[in-house]
Amino acid sequence: MTRRPGTARRLLFPLLATALALGGLTACGSSTGATVTSGLTSRGPVTVWAGPLPSEVSWTQKVAARWNRAHPREKVTVTALPASRSTEEVLTAAITAGNTACLVNNTSPAAVPDFRRMGGLVPLDSFPGAADAIEKRVGAGAAQYRSQDGHYYQFPWKQNPAMLYYNKKVFRDAGLDPDDPGLETWDGFLKAARAVREAGAAQAAVWPPPTGEWYNAWFDFYAFSTAQTGQRLVEHGTPTFTSKDGLAVAGLWRELYAEKLAPVEGYPGSDAFADGKAAMAVWGSDLLPSYRSAKLDYGVVPVPTRDGSVLGRTPSFSNEKSWGLFSACRNKATAWSFLDWATSPAHDEQLLEETGELPVRAGLGERYAAFFTRHPELKPFAEQARHTVEVPDVVAGVDVWTAFRAAWQTSVVFRKTSVESAFRKAADQVGEITGP
């Protein structure tokens, strides 16, 4: 699902917390009579919920049609996820009711631990060869998609590595070189932001949503933190944001807010960068179509680091979406076979050609070099896909991110407390949330 900055960036809704609160769910009844362990060798018809982007639905339907011609007794039926509700809201309700589709190709890694806790997901390594398929596909980063119990409950599919966009016209008006913007370092980023302000070239140098929604942390702190450290928010049960680098990233953003280079108020429209109100923005490749529609003259570089980011070597937050195989499925063997087949190199190429979405695949740029030659605007994102960082695999992840975001707002956006004290308190809260 393409998510634009602001309110459209909704992910997990209160419904998820409500479902999990119903007695600490560990398994859900199924209207199909299926369970996590039933039907692992059963073959027959399966259902897929796709999208909800029209291009993704169309791709999934074409792949299913090809499968159906070769497997008439194991028909795959594709339905689009509703665009009016988040994927996570739909899946939470369906897991609780026990009527999910067999497969969903828009599953957020942030939701996987809680879906697993609800008994909604099947460990994919229940099927011979599945773990090898995931690890071969993803390469060195595959461990990020392995759950705490050692199993794979998601099949990494597509990604949108976070990068820093900048408006070339605004940079020219601010006296900056749009072809050599000097945005590799934090110092260069601050210098450019100050130049924009001093020239009055844009209303804001950068305008990420400053509000308290937990997922907003992905496009200010987390994008900069993962670029600097290559670490997730929580590693092996320990928060990383209280490290020297984590505190330094917070200090950088605190300075941006203190100097009024980033507004403390939310943008009243949909996208401050697309509207020309912000000189820079952190996002992935999924917003390229809308930026082209807005006729923006933009550039894109890796997210800055303290000492200097390098294309293809500096880590990026992935903003990845996975396939999930759900426990309500009766014919899980067919579901796995279709999933494995649909994520082949040939189908990944078809995904690139028809949607512009980047598959999660080691050696992406080299394998599909001809495509990226024809679409040079996507090549930097393919380079950044070499080293992506995922969200942490923690149950009650919404609570973890919410605790962090509250500390961020208090200490960074509104500067009411020190970063050190606010982050230390948040780390204690995270420890209580994720502890035994």
For each residue, the residues with C-beta under 8 A, 3 or more apart:
1: 51 52 53 81 83 86 87 106 321
2: 53 286 287
3: 8 9 10 11 286
4: 8 9 270 271 287 290
5: 8 9 208 209 219 267 270 271 272 273 281 283
6: 9 209 266 267 269 270 271
7: 10
8: 3 4 5 270
9: 3 4 5 6 209 213 215 216
10: 3 7 13 86 213 215
11: 3 86 88 108 110 111 215
12: 16 17 86 88 89 92 108 110 111 114 215 398
13: 10 16 86 88 89 92
14: 17 18
15: 18 19 89 92 93
16: 12 13 19 20 88 89 92 111 114 398
17: 12 14 20 21 398
18: 14 15 21 22
19: 15 16 22 25 92 93 95 96 118
20: 16 17 24 25 114 117 118 396
21: 17 18 24
22: 18 19 25 96
23:
24: 20 21
25: 19 20 22 28 96 117 118 119
26: 117 118 119
27: 35 36 118 119
28: 25 95 96 98 118 119 120 327
29: 98
30: 33 34 35 98 99 327 328
31: 97 98 99 328
32: 98 99 328 329 330
33: 30 38 330
34: 30 38 39 327 328 329 330 332
35: 27 30 38 119 327
36: 27 119 121 122 123 327
37: 40 126
38: 33 34 35 42 330 332
39: 34 42 329 330 331 332 333
40: 37 122 126 127 332 333
41: 332 333
42: 38 39 330 331 332 333 334
43: 73 74 331 333 334 337
44: 73 74 330 331 334
45: 74 75 76 77 331 334
46: 74 75 76 77 101 102 103 329 331 334 335 338
47: 76 77 78 79 101 102 103 329
48: 60 64 76 77 78 79 101 102 103 104 105 338
49: 78 79 80 81 90 100 101 103 104 105 106
50: 56 57 59 60 61 78 79 80 81 104 105 106
51: 1 54 56 57 60 80 81 83 105 106
52: 1 56 57 80 81 82 83 87 106
53: 1 2 56 57 355
54: 51 57 58 80
55: 58 59 354 355 356 357
56: 50 51 52 53 59 60 105 106 355 357
57: 50 51 52 53 54 60 61 78 80
58: 54 55 61 62 354
59: 50 55 56 62 63 350 351 354 355
60: 48 50 51 56 57 63 64 78 105 342
61: 50 57 58 64 65 78
62: 58 59 65 66 350 354
63: 59 60 66 67 342 347 350
64: 48 60 61 67 68 76 77 78 338
65: 61 62 68 69
66: 62 63 69 70
67: 63 64 70 71 74 76 338 341 342
68: 64 65 71 72 75 76
69: 65 66 72
70: 66 67
71: 67 68 74 75 76 334
72: 68 69 75
73: 43 44
74: 43 44 45 46 67 71 331 334 337 338
75: 45 46 68 71 72
76: 45 46 47 48 64 67 68 71 338
77: 45 46 47 48 64
78: 47 48 49 50 57 60 61 64
79: 47 48 49 50 101
80: 49 50 51 52 54 57 83
81: 1 49 50 51 52 87 90 104 106
82: 52 85 90
83: 1 51 52 80
84:
85: 82 89 90
86: 1 10 11 12 13 89 90
87: 1 52 81 90 91 104 106 107 108
88: 11 12 13 16 91 92 108 111
89: 12 13 15 16 85 86 92 93
90: 49 81 82 85 86 87 93 94
91: 87 88 94 95 100 104 107 111 115 120 324 326
92: 12 13 15 16 19 88 89 95 96 111 115 118
93: 15 19 89 90 96 97
94: 90 91 97 98 99 100 101 326 328
95: 19 28 91 92 98 100 115 118 119 120 326 327 328
96: 19 22 25 28 92 93 118
97: 31 93 94
98: 28 29 30 31 32 94 95 328
99: 30 31 32 94 328
100: 49 91 94 95 104 120 326 327 328 329
101: 46 47 48 49 79 94 104 326 328 329
102: 46 47 48 325 326 328 329 330 331 332 335
103: 46 47 48 49 323 324 325 326 329 335 338 339
104: 48 49 50 81 87 91 100 101 107 323 324 326
105: 48 49 50 51 56 60 157 321 322 323
106: 1 49 50 51 52 56 81 87 321
107: 87 91 104 111 112 115 154 321 322 323 324
108: 11 12 87 88 111 112 321 322
109: 112 145 154 320 322 390 391 393
110: 11 12 215 391 397 398 401
111: 11 12 16 88 91 92 107 108 114 115 397
112: 107 108 109 115 116 121 147 153 154 322 324 393
113: 116 117 147 148 393 394 395 396 397
114: 12 16 20 111 117 118 395 396 397 398
115: 91 92 95 107 111 112 118 120 121 153 324
116: 112 113 119 120 121 147 149 153
117: 20 25 26 113 114 395
118: 19 20 25 26 27 28 92 95 96 114 115
119: 25 26 27 28 35 36 95 116 327
120: 28 91 95 100 115 116 326 327 328
121: 36 112 115 116 153 154 324 325 326 327
122: 36 40 126 153 325 326 327 329 332
123: 36 126 151 152 153
124: 127 130 131 134 151 152 153 154 155 325 336 339
125: 130 131 151 152
126: 37 40 122 123 130 332
127: 40 124 130 332 333 336
128:
129: 132 133 340
130: 124 125 126 127 133 134 152 155 336 340
131: 124 125 134 135 152
132: 129 135 136
133: 129 130 136 137 155 340 343
134: 124 130 131 137 138 142 145 152 155 156
135: 131 132 138 139 142
136: 132 133 139 362
137: 133 134 142 156 343 360 361 362
138: 134 135 141 142 145 156 360 361 362
139: 135 136 142 362 363
140: 362
141: 138 144 145 387 388 390
142: 134 135 137 138 139 145 146 156
143: 146
144: 141 232 389 390 393
145: 109 134 138 141 142 152 154 156 322 390 393
146: 142 143 150 151 152 393
147: 112 113 116 150 151 152 153 393
148: 113 393 394
149: 116
150: 146 147
151: 123 124 125 146 147
152: 123 124 125 130 131 134 145 146 147 155
153: 112 115 116 121 122 123 124 147 324
154: 107 109 112 121 124 145 322 323 324
155: 124 130 133 134 152 322 323 324 325 339 343
156: 134 137 138 142 145 159 320 322 360
157: 105 320 321 322 323 343 359 360
158: 320 321 351 357 358 359 360
159: 156 284 318 319 320 321 358 359 360 385 388
160: 283 284 285 286 318 319 320 357 358 381
161: 284 285 316 317 318 319 358 381 384 385 388
162: 218 219 223 226 227 282 283 284 303 316 317 318 319 384
163: 282 283 284 285 300 301 302 303 316 380 381 384
164: 183 189 280 281 282 300 301 302 303 304
165: 273 280 281 282 283 291 298 299 300
166: 170 171 178 181 183 192 279 280 298 299 300 301
167: 170 171 202 273 276 278 279 280 296 297 298
168: 171 172 178 297 298 299
169: 172 173 178 297
170: 166 167 173 174 196 201 202 276 279
171: 166 167 168 174 176 177 178 181 192 196 201 279 299
172: 168 169 175 176 178
173: 169 170 199 201
174: 170 171 192 195 196 198 199 201 279
175: 172 195 199
176: 171 172 181 182 192 195 196
177: 171 180 181 182
178: 166 168 169 171 172 181 297 299
179: 299
180: 177
181: 166 171 176 177 178 188 192 299 301
182: 176 177 185 188 191 192
183: 164 166 188 189 192 280 301 304
184: 188 301 302 304 305 308 309 310
185: 182 188 189 304 305 306 307 308 309
186: 189 190 252 304 305 306
187: 190 191
188: 181 182 183 184 185 191 192 304
189: 164 183 185 186 192 193 252 280 304
190: 186 187 193 194 252 255 256 261
191: 182 187 188 194 195
192: 166 171 174 176 181 182 183 188 189 195 196 205 279 280
193: 189 190 196 197 205 206 256 259 261 279 280
194: 190 191 197 198 205 259 261
195: 174 175 176 191 192 198 199 201
196: 170 171 174 176 192 193 199 201 202 205 261 279
197: 193 194 200 205 259 260 261
198: 174 194 195
199: 173 174 175 195 196
200: 197
201: 170 171 173 174 195 196 279
202: 167 170 196 205 276 277 278 279
203: 207 263 272 277 278
204: 207 261 262 263 272 277 278 279
205: 192 193 194 196 197 202 256 261 262 278 279 280
206: 193 256 261 262 278 279 280 281 282
207: 203 204 262 263 267 272 273 277 278 281
208: 5 216 219 220 262 281 282
209: 5 6 9 213 216 219 266 267
210: 216 257 262 263 264 265 266 409 413
211: 216 266 409
212: 216 402 405 406 409
213: 9 10 209 216 405
214: 217 398 401 402 404 405
215: 9 10 11 12 110 218 401
216: 9 208 209 210 211 212 213 219 220 405
217: 214 220 221 222 401 404 405 408
218: 162 215 222 223 317 319 391
219: 5 162 208 209 216 222 223 282 283
220: 208 216 217 223 224 253 282 408
221: 217 224 225 241 249 250 253 404 408 412
222: 217 218 219 225 226 233 317
223: 162 218 219 220 226 227 282 303 316 317
224: 220 221 227 228 249 252 253 282 303 304 305
225: 221 222 228 229 231 233 240 241 245 246 249
226: 162 222 223 229 230 231 232 303 315 316 317 389
227: 162 223 224 302 303 304 305 309 314 315 316 317
228: 224 225 245 248 249 305 306
229: 225 226 240 243 245 246 315
230: 226 315 387 389
231: 225 226 235 240 243 389
232: 144 226 235 240 389 390 391 392
233: 222 225 239 240 241 391 392 400 401 404
234: 237 238 239 240 392 394 400 430 434
235: 231 232 238 240 392
236:
237: 234 431 434 435
238: 234 235
239: 233 234 242 404 426 427 430 431
240: 225 229 231 232 233 234 235 243 246
241: 221 225 233 246 247 250 404 423 426 427
242: 239 246 247 420 423 424 427
243: 229 231 240 246 247
244: 247 248
245: 225 228 229 248 249 306
246: 225 229 240 241 242 243 249 250 423
247: 241 242 243 244 250 251 419 420 423
248: 228 244 245 251 252 306
249: 221 224 225 228 245 246 252 253
250: 221 241 246 247 253 254 408 411 412 419 423
251: 247 248 254 255 419
252: 186 189 190 224 248 249 255 256
253: 220 221 224 249 250 256 257 262 412
254: 250 251 257 258 411 412 415 419
255: 190 251 252 258 259
256: 190 193 205 206 252 253 259 261 262
257: 210 253 254 260 261 262 264 412 413 414 415
258: 254 255 415
259: 193 194 197 255 256
260: 197 257 263
261: 190 193 194 196 197 204 205 206 256 257
262: 204 205 206 207 208 210 253 256 257
263: 203 204 207 210 260 267
264: 210 257 413 414
265: 210
266: 6 209 210 211
267: 5 6 207 209 263 270 271 272 277 278
268:
269: 6 272 275 277
270: 4 5 6 8 267 274 275
271: 4 5 6 267 274 275 281 287 290
272: 5 203 204 207 267 269 275 277 278 281
273: 5 165 167 207 276 277 278 280 281 283 291 296
274: 270 271 287 290 291 294 296
275: 269 270 271 272 294
276: 167 170 202 273 294 296
277: 202 203 204 207 267 269 272 273
278: 167 202 203 204 205 206 207 267 272 273 281
279: 166 167 170 171 174 192 193 196 201 202 204 205 206
280: 164 165 166 167 183 189 192 193 205 206 273
281: 5 164 165 206 207 208 271 272 273 278
282: 162 163 164 165 206 208 219 220 223 224 303
283: 5 160 162 163 165 219 273 286 287
284: 159 160 161 162 163 287 319 381
285: 160 161 163 288 356 357 358 378 381
286: 2 3 160 283 289 319 357
287: 2 4 271 274 283 284 290 291
288: 285 291 292 356 377 378
289: 286 292 293 356
290: 4 271 274 287 293 294
291: 165 273 274 287 288 294 296 298
292: 288 289 295 296
293: 289 290
294: 274 275 276 290 291
295: 292
296: 167 273 274 276 291 292
297: 167 168 169 178
298: 165 166 167 168 291
299: 165 166 168 171 178 179 181
300: 163 164 165 166 380 381
301: 163 164 166 181 183 184 304 309 311 380
302: 163 164 184 227 309 310 311 314 316 380 384
303: 162 163 164 223 224 226 227 282 309 314 316
304: 164 183 184 185 186 188 189 224 227 301 308 309
305: 184 185 186 224 227 228 308 309 314
306: 185 186 228 245 248
307: 185
308: 184 185 304 305
309: 184 185 227 301 302 303 304 305 313 314
310: 184 302 313 314
311: 301 302 314 380 383 384
312: 383 384 386 387
313: 309 310 386 387
314: 227 302 303 305 309 310 311 384 387
315: 226 227 229 230 387 388 389
316: 161 162 163 223 226 227 302 303 384 385 387 388 389
317: 161 162 218 222 223 226 227 388 389
318: 159 160 161 162 360 388 389 390
319: 159 160 161 162 218 284 286
320: 109 156 157 158 159 160 360 388 390
321: 1 105 106 107 108 157 158 159
322: 105 107 108 109 112 145 154 155 156 157
323: 103 104 105 107 154 155 157 339 342 343
324: 91 103 104 107 112 115 121 153 154 155
325: 102 103 121 122 124 155 329 332 335 336 339
326: 91 94 95 100 101 102 103 104 120 121 122 329
327: 28 30 34 35 36 95 100 119 120 121 122
328: 30 31 32 34 94 95 98 99 100 101 102 120
329: 32 34 39 46 47 100 101 102 103 122 325 326 332 335
330: 32 33 34 38 39 42 44 102
331: 39 42 43 44 45 46 74 102 334 335
332: 34 38 39 40 41 42 102 122 126 127 325 329 335 336
333: 39 40 41 42 43 127 336 337
334: 42 43 44 45 46 71 74 331 337 338
335: 46 102 103 325 329 331 332 338 339
336: 124 127 130 325 332 333 339 340
337: 43 74 333 334 340 341
338: 46 48 64 67 74 76 103 334 335 341 342
339: 103 124 155 323 325 335 336 342 343
340: 129 130 133 336 337 343 344
341: 67 337 338 344 347
342: 60 63 67 323 338 339 347
343: 133 137 155 157 323 339 340 347 348 359
344: 340 341 347 348
345: 348 349 361 367
346: 349 350
347: 63 341 342 343 344 350 351
348: 343 344 345 351 352 359 361 368
349: 345 346 352 353 368 371
350: 59 62 63 346 347 353 354
351: 59 158 347 348 354 355 357 359
352: 348 349 355 356 357 358 359 368 371
353: 349 350 371
354: 55 58 59 62 350 351
355: 53 55 56 59 351 352
356: 55 285 288 289 352 375 378
357: 55 56 158 160 285 286 351 352
358: 158 159 160 161 285 352 364 378 381 382 385
359: 157 158 159 343 348 351 352 364
360: 137 138 156 157 158 159 318 320 385 388
361: 137 138 345 348 364 367
362: 136 137 138 139 140
363: 139 366 367
364: 358 359 361 367 368 382 385 386
365: 368 369 372 379 382 383 385 386
366: 363 369
367: 345 361 363 364
368: 348 349 352 364 365 371 372 382
369: 365 366 372 373
370: 373 374
371: 349 352 353 368 374 375
372: 365 368 369 375 376 378 379 382
373: 369 370 376
374: 370 371
375: 356 371 372 378 379
376: 372 373 379
377: 288 380
378: 285 288 356 358 372 375 381 382
379: 365 372 375 376 382 383
380: 163 300 301 302 311 377 383 384
381: 160 161 163 284 285 300 358 378 384 385
382: 358 364 365 368 372 378 379 385
383: 311 312 365 379 380 386
384: 161 162 163 302 311 312 314 316 380 381 387 388
385: 159 161 316 358 360 364 365 381 382 388
386: 312 313 364 365 383
387: 141 230 312 313 314 315 316 384
388: 141 159 161 315 316 317 318 320 360 384 385
389: 144 226 230 231 232 315 316 317 318
390: 109 141 144 145 232 318 320 393
391: 109 110 218 232 233 397
392: 232 233 234 235 397 400
393: 109 112 113 144 145 146 147 148 390
394: 113 148 234 397 400 433 434
395: 113 114 117 434
396: 20 113 114 399 400 433 434
397: 110 111 113 114 391 392 394 400 401
398: 12 16 17 110 114 214 401 402
399: 396 402 403 433
400: 233 234 392 394 396 397 403 404 430 433 434
401: 110 214 215 217 233 397 398 404 405
402: 212 214 398 399 405 406
403: 399 400 406 407 426 429 430 433
404: 214 217 221 233 239 241 400 401 407 408 426 430
405: 212 213 214 216 217 401 402 408 409
406: 212 402 403 409 410 426
407: 403 404 410 411 422 423 425 426
408: 217 220 221 250 404 405 411 412 413 422
409: 210 211 212 405 406 412 413 414
410: 406 407 413 414 416 417 422
411: 250 254 407 408 414 415 416 417 418 419 421 422 423
412: 221 250 253 254 257 408 409 415 419
413: 210 257 264 408 409 410
414: 257 264 409 410 411
415: 254 257 258 411 412
416: 410 411
417: 410 411 421 422
418: 411 421 422
419: 247 250 251 254 411 412 422 423
420: 242 247 423 424
421: 411 417 418 424 425
422: 407 408 410 411 417 418 419 425 426
423: 241 242 246 247 250 407 411 419 420 426 427
424: 242 420 421 427 428
425: 407 421 422 428 429
426: 239 241 403 404 406 407 422 423 429 430
427: 239 241 242 423 424 430 431
428: 424 425 431 432
429: 403 425 426 432 433
430: 234 239 400 403 404 426 427 433 434
431: 237 239 427 428 434 435
432: 428 429 435
433: 394 396 399 400 403 429 430
434: 234 237 394 395 396 400 430 431
435: 237 431 432
436:
